[in-house]
């Protein structure tokens, strides 16, 4: 499984970084990014919490690749 932040949706609330600081970080623009796109097994509970806490749904979790009909994922 993979995780990423849809930067076009991100508002920089920082909930993902608070929930999983070893996976997410805010950059100089104040937007979050997943600096570990393929987290270790023990990190997934915090990653799912981060996705649940994101106020705009910018934390995206996908199986091996993005769903074809998800416009937020690049092809």
C-alpha positions as CSV (number, residue, x, y, z in Angstrom):
1,X,0.0,0.0,0.0
2,X,1.0,3.6,-0.7
3,X,0.1,7.0,0.8
4,X,0.4,10.4,-0.6
5,X,-1.0,13.9,0.0
6,X,-3.1,15.6,-2.7
7,X,-1.4,18.9,-2.6
8,X,-4.1,20.6,-4.6
9,X,-6.5,19.8,-1.7
10,X,-4.1,20.3,1.2
11,X,-4.8,23.3,3.4
12,X,-1.8,22.8,5.8
13,X,-3.8,21.9,8.9
14,X,-1.0,19.6,10.0
15,X,-3.2,16.8,11.4
16,X,-1.3,14.2,9.3
17,X,2.0,15.3,10.7
18,X,0.7,15.2,14.2
19,X,-0.7,11.7,13.8
20,X,2.2,10.2,11.9
21,X,5.3,12.5,12.0
22,X,7.6,9.7,10.7
23,X,5.5,9.6,7.5
24,X,4.3,13.2,6.9
25,X,5.9,16.6,7.0
26,X,5.0,20.1,6.0
27,X,7.3,21.8,3.5
28,X,8.3,25.5,3.3
29,X,5.0,26.4,1.7
30,X,3.1,25.0,4.7
31,X,1.6,22.1,2.8
32,X,2.0,18.5,3.8
33,X,3.7,15.7,1.9
34,X,4.3,12.0,2.6
35,X,8.0,11.7,2.8
36,X,7.6,8.0,3.3
37,X,5.2,6.9,0.4
38,X,5.4,3.2,1.4
39,X,5.2,3.1,5.2
40,X,6.2,0.1,7.2
41,X,3.5,-2.2,8.6
42,X,3.7,-0.7,12.1
43,X,3.2,2.9,10.7
44,X,-0.1,2.1,9.0
45,X,-2.4,2.6,12.0
46,X,-1.0,6.2,12.4
47,X,-1.3,6.7,8.6
48,X,-5.0,5.7,8.7
49,X,-5.5,8.0,11.6
50,X,-3.9,10.8,9.7
51,X,-6.3,10.1,6.7
52,X,-9.3,10.2,9.1
53,X,-8.2,13.4,10.7
54,X,-7.4,15.4,7.5
55,X,-10.2,18.0,7.3
56,X,-10.2,18.1,3.5
57,X,-9.5,14.4,2.7
58,X,-6.0,15.2,1.2
59,X,-4.3,12.1,2.6
60,X,-4.8,9.4,0.0
61,X,-4.2,5.7,0.7
62,X,-4.1,3.3,-2.2
63,X,-3.4,-0.3,-2.7
64,X,-0.5,-0.9,-5.2
65,X,-1.7,1.8,-7.5
66,X,-4.3,4.5,-7.8
67,X,-7.9,3.8,-8.7
68,X,-8.4,4.6,-12.3
69,X,-11.5,6.8,-11.6
70,X,-9.9,8.9,-8.8
71,X,-9.2,12.3,-10.4
72,X,-6.9,13.3,-7.5
73,X,-4.4,10.6,-8.5
74,X,-2.0,11.1,-11.4
75,X,-2.1,8.5,-14.1
